[in-house]
Amino acid sequence: MCKVGLKLFILLISCLAIPTITFSESIPMKYQGFWSGKSCDFSIEKYALFIGENGYLYEDDTKVEFNFVSPEEKDGWTLLSTKDKNYDFYFFYKIENNQLIERYTPDNWDGVDFSFLSNQETQDTIYFKCDKKDPTIESKYGELLTLLDSPTVGSCQQSERDSCLKSLFSFLDVNKDKKLHAAELNRGLRALSLLSVLLSQNTNDDIDKNASFGIYIATVPFLPLLTQTFIYNIDYDGSGSLTLEEISQDRGDLFSAVVNAKDAVLKDIRSLPDFFRNLAPLIQGLNNLN
């Protein structure tokens, strides 16, 4: 269990540190915030888009997408893309009459011809800016929405280990006392669990949003066990919490190892939902031994 907890922490760093996933340039402020239909009520509109500094989260009645993206200006539009040549995640935006217009690439797009930006070939989606986040979206994805607005992503995109670890520690340290308590670590594991499920869904068309969120919900009750095991094995001063020094101890090359093992780490991220799916019956079996 200690190795599992440490692996999850390493994967959280890797999600933020691997250049092919995250980018240093922030999304323009004018796009940032919560967008939906005119009522700004997800239960009515059935679709919602949250754009942060570093990426977006979109949900409708059939799917959920979460991606770290980079902005690029194209013919009066702002392209948000994952930069991995997956045109399914290339979205073009501009604001007109206080409305956000989202334009998609045409079918079988070659990645070169941008004429569709001036001669509409696909149906646009229109969003209205909302004054606050929808409570349904916030309750389900709160930690990830906070991550999208956090400077942690930008810090970890750079190849500077100390800056990344300090920024990540600060993100996890909710009460800012320079210690990670059980609730804060558990919050980080919840965020990683949900992040791994959503990133895996982006690469698997056979998983619908209900199945993905079901996997996440099923893992939440068991995450405190990983949290406690993590603390018991790294809390060297017996304080019941973790400091940055304790997390870093004897792991000076953690950051560079994660970056150098990029492909293996990405494979592990995509396999985490299977791990979480199989974790529930394992823990239940252990409980029955009591």
SVG drawing of the C-alpha trace seen along z (x, -y; Angstrom):
<svg xmlns="http://www.w3.org/2000/svg" viewBox="-34 -43 52 56">
<polyline fill="none" stroke="black" stroke-width="0.4" points="0.0,0.0 2.9,-2.4 4.1,-1.8 0.6,-2.5 0.4,-5.8 3.8,-6.9 3.0,-5.9 -0.2,-8.0 1.8,-11.0 4.3,-10.6 1.5,-10.3 0.0,-13.5 3.3,-15.2 3.6,-13.6 0.2,-14.9 1.5,-18.4 5.1,-18.0 5.1,-16.3 5.4,-18.9 3.2,-16.9 0.3,-17.3 0.7,-20.8 1.9,-24.1 3.3,-27.3 1.2,-29.8 -2.1,-30.6 -5.4,-30.7 -6.5,-34.3 -8.5,-35.7 -11.5,-36.6 -12.2,-32.9 -11.7,-31.9 -14.7,-31.1 -18.0,-29.1 -20.1,-29.0 -23.4,-27.3 -26.8,-28.0 -28.7,-31.3 -30.1,-30.1 -26.6,-29.0 -28.4,-26.1 -26.8,-22.8 -29.9,-20.8 -31.8,-22.8 -29.2,-23.4 -27.6,-20.0 -24.2,-21.3 -21.5,-23.3 -18.0,-24.4 -15.4,-25.6 -12.2,-27.1 -9.3,-27.8 -5.8,-29.1 -4.5,-25.7 -7.3,-23.7 -11.0,-23.0 -13.7,-20.7 -16.8,-20.1 -19.9,-18.1 -23.2,-17.4 -25.8,-14.7 -23.6,-12.0 -19.9,-12.8 -17.3,-14.6 -14.0,-15.9 -11.1,-17.2 -7.9,-18.4 -4.9,-20.5 -4.5,-22.6 -2.4,-25.4 -3.8,-28.5 -2.8,-29.6 -4.2,-32.5 -5.5,-31.5 -7.3,-33.8 -9.1,-35.8 -9.9,-32.7 -8.2,-31.2 -7.3,-27.5 -7.3,-25.4 -5.6,-22.1 -3.7,-19.3 -0.9,-19.5 -0.8,-15.8 -2.3,-15.9 -5.6,-14.5 -8.0,-16.8 -10.9,-15.5 -9.6,-17.9 -9.0,-21.0 -11.5,-23.7 -11.7,-27.3 -13.2,-30.1 -14.0,-33.8 -16.3,-36.1 -19.0,-38.1 -21.8,-40.1 -20.8,-38.8 -21.3,-35.2 -18.6,-32.5 -18.6,-30.8 -17.1,-27.4 -16.3,-26.0 -15.2,-22.5 -12.9,-21.1 -14.6,-19.6 -14.8,-15.8 -11.5,-14.3 -9.7,-17.7 -6.1,-17.7 -4.8,-20.1 -3.7,-22.5 -6.7,-24.1 -8.3,-26.7 -10.8,-28.1 -13.6,-26.7 -12.9,-29.5 -14.2,-32.1 -16.6,-29.9 -18.6,-27.9 -18.7,-24.2 -19.7,-22.9 -22.4,-23.9 -21.1,-26.2 -22.0,-25.9 -23.0,-29.1 -22.2,-29.7 -23.3,-32.4 -21.0,-33.7 -22.2,-32.7 -21.5,-34.7 -20.6,-31.7 -20.0,-28.0 -22.9,-25.7 -23.4,-23.8 -23.8,-20.5 -20.5,-20.8 -18.7,-22.3 -19.8,-19.4 -18.6,-16.8 -15.4,-18.4 -14.4,-21.0 -10.8,-19.8 -10.1,-19.7 -11.6,-23.1 -9.3,-24.5 -6.4,-22.7 -7.2,-24.3 -6.9,-27.7 -3.8,-26.9 -0.3,-28.2 0.9,-24.6 0.4,-23.5 2.6,-26.3 5.3,-25.7 5.5,-22.0 5.7,-22.5 9.2,-23.9 12.0,-21.5 12.8,-22.8 12.1,-20.2 12.0,-22.3 9.6,-24.8 7.2,-22.1 7.3,-20.2 6.8,-23.4 3.9,-24.5 2.2,-21.1 2.7,-21.0 1.1,-24.5 -1.9,-23.3 -2.4,-20.4 -1.8,-22.5 -5.3,-23.9 -4.9,-25.6 -1.4,-26.9 0.3,-25.7 3.1,-24.1 2.0,-20.6 -0.2,-18.1 -2.8,-16.6 -4.9,-13.5 -7.8,-15.5 -5.5,-17.4 -3.8,-14.2 -7.2,-12.6 -8.4,-15.6 -5.3,-15.2 -6.0,-11.5 -9.6,-12.2 -8.4,-14.7 -5.9,-12.2 -8.6,-9.5 -11.0,-11.7 -8.2,-13.0 -7.1,-9.6 -10.6,-8.4 -11.4,-11.4 -8.0,-11.3 -8.6,-7.6 -12.1,-8.3 -10.6,-10.8 -8.7,-7.8 -11.6,-5.3 -14.8,-5.9 -16.4,-2.8 -16.5,-4.4 -19.5,-6.7 -19.6,-9.4 -21.8,-7.5 -19.5,-4.5 -16.5,-6.8 -18.0,-8.7 -19.2,-5.4 -15.7,-4.2 -14.6,-7.3 -17.5,-7.2 -16.7,-3.6 -13.1,-4.4 -13.7,-7.4 -14.6,-5.5 -11.3,-3.6 -8.9,-6.5 -8.6,-7.4 -6.9,-4.0 -4.3,-4.9 -3.9,-8.3 -3.3,-6.8 -0.8,-4.2 1.0,-7.0 1.3,-9.0 2.4,-6.0 5.3,-5.3 6.6,-8.8 5.7,-10.7 9.2,-10.4 8.7,-12.8 5.4,-11.1 3.5,-14.4 0.5,-12.9 1.1,-15.1 3.7,-15.4 6.1,-18.2 7.7,-19.0 11.0,-17.8 9.5,-14.4 8.0,-13.9 11.3,-14.8 13.5,-12.8 15.6,-10.2 13.8,-11.0 16.0,-13.8 15.7,-12.7 11.9,-12.1 11.0,-14.9 13.7,-14.1 12.8,-10.4 9.1,-11.1 10.0,-13.2 12.5,-10.7 9.9,-7.9 7.2,-9.9 5.8,-7.1 5.6,-4.6 4.0,-7.2 1.3,-8.0 0.6,-4.3 0.2,-4.0 -2.2,-7.0 -4.4,-5.4 -4.4,-2.1 -5.3,-3.6 -9.1,-3.3 -8.6,0.5 -6.7,0.4 -9.4,-1.6 -12.1,0.7 -10.3,3.7 -9.4,2.0 -12.9,2.0 -13.4,5.8 -9.8,6.2 -10.4,3.7 -13.8,5.2 -12.2,8.7 -9.6,7.3 -12.4,5.7 -14.1,9.1 -11.1,10.5 -11.6,8.3"/>
</svg>
